[in-house]
């Protein structure tokens, strides 16, 4: 979500890079949703013996969901630091 928003602001003359910050809450929600769905899938696969089909996919989904959420938190922190620095420099 975040890379798409950044590319969108780079290819548009109407929007600035800071406008891509609107995608941060959406990215955080999607990351948490992916993590929750992967956790649910792993819990459904847990009672089966061996390595059932889809366990690697659920593990990858959990990793990507957490990665997306952490990237959204990092982007939110970056925008926060930018806002503080903008206030201090004025």
Secondary structure, DSSP 4 states (H G I P E B T S, - for coil): -HHHHHHHHHS-SS--GGGGGGGHHHHHHHHHHHHHHHHHHHHHHTTSSSS-TTHHHHHHHHHHHHHHHHHHHHHHHHHHHHHHHHHHH-
